[in-house]
């Protein structure tokens, strides 16, 4: 009976270290951070409202993955930390071509951003001056639906960008 009890204890101990955790428990942010302000990302590109979609997606990811209160704008009461982001480049590179029309049928979109998370005292908690993100975008053959697909594609890419960025911020440093 004793070997069975020892084996059961060993199994429970190994399961405790398997990597599963509740939301917010894997963060490596200092424990005194309770609020994070995320002002609208700055942009150095000319694409329409990409920075708004990316900011919203980052706020959503931080809200769902941390216990911190996350805000999108400056408040009278300063936050414990502020995440500043700047979209530096946004490029579209043809990936595949339609053999019948000779036009591009899919693209790789590459976003380069600069991101800094600092606390209220100005201490840098996370910094990446060259956060690189790529996503594939499928072109539609119907030009009338192209405009309708463009906005959802940006939002899908913003969600994936935010998921990658927040993972890096919370679990990699």
matplotlib code that plots the C-alpha trace (Angstrom):
import matplotlib.pyplot as plt

x = [0.0, 2.9, 4.4, 1.0, 0.8, 4.3, 3.5, 0.3, 2.2, 4.8, 2.2, 0.5, 3.7, 4.6, 1.2, 1.6, 4.5, 3.0, 2.7, -1.1, -2.1, -5.0, -5.3, -2.9, -0.8, 2.0, 2.7, 6.1, 5.0, 5.9, 3.3, 2.8, 1.4, -2.4, -3.3, -1.9, -2.6, -2.5, -2.7, -3.6, -0.5, 1.3, 1.9, 4.4, 2.5, -0.3, -2.8, -6.2, -6.9, -4.5, -3.2, -6.7, -7.4, -4.0, -4.4, -7.9, -6.6, -3.7, -6.1, -8.4, -5.5, -4.1, -7.6, -8.1, -4.6, -3.8, -5.5, -4.6, -7.1, -6.4, -7.4, -7.1, -6.6, -4.9, -6.8, -6.4, -5.0, -1.8, -1.6, 1.0, 2.4, 2.0, 2.4, 3.5, 3.4, 4.4, 3.7, 6.9, 6.3, 3.5, 4.3, 2.4, 4.3, 2.7, 2.9, 0.9, -0.5, -3.7, -2.5, -5.5, -5.3, -1.7, -2.7, -1.6, -4.0, -2.4, 0.0, 2.2, 1.6, 4.6, 4.2, 7.2, 6.4, 8.2, 6.8, 7.8, 6.1, 7.3, 6.2, 5.0, 8.6, 9.8, 11.5, 11.3, 9.6, 9.6, 11.0, 11.2, 12.2, 11.8, 8.8, 8.2, 4.9, 3.9, 0.5, -0.9, -3.8, -6.0, -7.1, -10.7, -11.4, -14.6, -13.6, -16.9, -16.3, -12.6, -13.5, -15.7, -13.0, -10.2, -11.4, -12.0, -8.5, -6.9, -8.8, -7.8, -4.2, -4.5, -5.7, -2.8, -0.3, -1.7, -1.7, 2.0, 3.0, 1.2, 2.7, 6.2, 5.5, 4.1, 6.0, 9.4, 11.2]
y = [0.0, 2.3, 2.2, 3.1, 6.2, 7.3, 6.8, 8.8, 11.7, 11.7, 11.9, 14.8, 16.7, 16.2, 17.3, 20.5, 21.5, 20.7, 24.4, 24.8, 28.1, 30.3, 33.6, 36.2, 33.8, 33.4, 37.1, 38.4, 41.9, 43.3, 42.6, 46.4, 46.9, 47.0, 49.4, 49.6, 52.5, 51.8, 55.1, 54.8, 53.5, 56.1, 55.4, 56.3, 54.6, 56.0, 53.1, 54.0, 53.3, 50.3, 51.9, 52.0, 48.3, 47.3, 49.3, 47.8, 44.3, 44.8, 46.2, 43.2, 40.7, 42.5, 42.5, 38.8, 37.7, 39.8, 40.7, 44.3, 47.1, 48.2, 51.6, 53.0, 56.6, 58.9, 59.3, 62.0, 59.4, 57.9, 54.2, 52.0, 51.2, 52.6, 50.7, 53.0, 51.5, 52.9, 51.2, 51.9, 50.0, 48.2, 46.4, 44.2, 41.6, 39.5, 35.8, 34.0, 34.9, 34.1, 32.2, 33.4, 37.1, 37.5, 39.5, 38.8, 36.5, 36.6, 38.8, 38.7, 41.7, 42.7, 45.1, 46.5, 48.2, 49.7, 48.9, 50.1, 49.2, 51.4, 52.0, 55.3, 56.1, 55.6, 52.3, 50.2, 46.9, 45.7, 47.1, 45.9, 48.5, 46.1, 43.9, 42.1, 40.5, 38.8, 37.6, 36.2, 38.0, 36.4, 38.6, 38.2, 37.8, 39.9, 43.6, 44.6, 42.5, 43.5, 46.7, 44.6, 42.1, 44.6, 45.8, 42.2, 41.2, 44.1, 43.1, 39.5, 40.6, 43.0, 40.2, 37.9, 40.7, 41.5, 37.9, 37.6, 40.9, 40.3, 36.8, 38.2, 40.9, 38.7, 35.5, 36.2, 38.8]
z = [0.0, 0.8, -2.7, -4.2, -1.9, -2.9, -6.6, -6.2, -4.5, -7.2, -9.9, -8.1, -7.8, -11.4, -12.5, -10.4, -12.6, -15.9, -17.1, -16.7, -14.9, -14.5, -16.3, -15.0, -12.9, -15.5, -15.8, -14.8, -14.2, -10.8, -8.2, -7.5, -11.1, -10.7, -13.6, -17.1, -19.4, -23.2, -25.1, -28.8, -30.7, -32.7, -36.3, -39.0, -41.8, -43.9, -43.6, -42.3, -38.6, -38.2, -35.0, -33.5, -34.2, -32.8, -29.6, -29.1, -29.6, -27.2, -24.5, -25.0, -24.7, -21.5, -20.0, -20.6, -19.6, -16.6, -13.3, -13.9, -14.7, -18.3, -19.7, -23.2, -22.4, -20.0, -16.8, -14.1, -11.8, -13.3, -14.0, -12.4, -15.9, -19.4, -22.6, -25.5, -29.0, -32.4, -35.7, -37.7, -40.9, -42.6, -45.9, -48.2, -50.3, -53.0, -52.1, -54.7, -58.1, -60.0, -63.1, -65.1, -64.3, -63.4, -60.3, -56.8, -54.9, -51.5, -49.6, -46.6, -44.4, -42.3, -39.3, -37.4, -34.1, -31.2, -27.8, -24.4, -21.1, -18.2, -14.7, -13.1, -12.1, -15.7, -15.1, -18.3, -17.7, -21.3, -24.4, -28.0, -30.6, -33.5, -32.8, -36.1, -37.0, -40.2, -41.4, -44.6, -46.3, -49.0, -51.8, -53.0, -56.7, -56.4, -56.3, -54.8, -51.7, -51.4, -49.4, -47.1, -46.4, -45.8, -42.4, -40.9, -42.2, -40.3, -37.1, -37.4, -37.9, -34.9, -32.7, -33.7, -33.3, -29.8, -28.8, -29.8, -28.2, -24.9, -24.7, -25.1, -22.5, -19.9, -20.3, -22.0, -19.9]

ax = plt.figure().add_subplot(projection="3d")
ax.plot(x, y, z, "-o")
ax.set_aspect("equal")
plt.show()
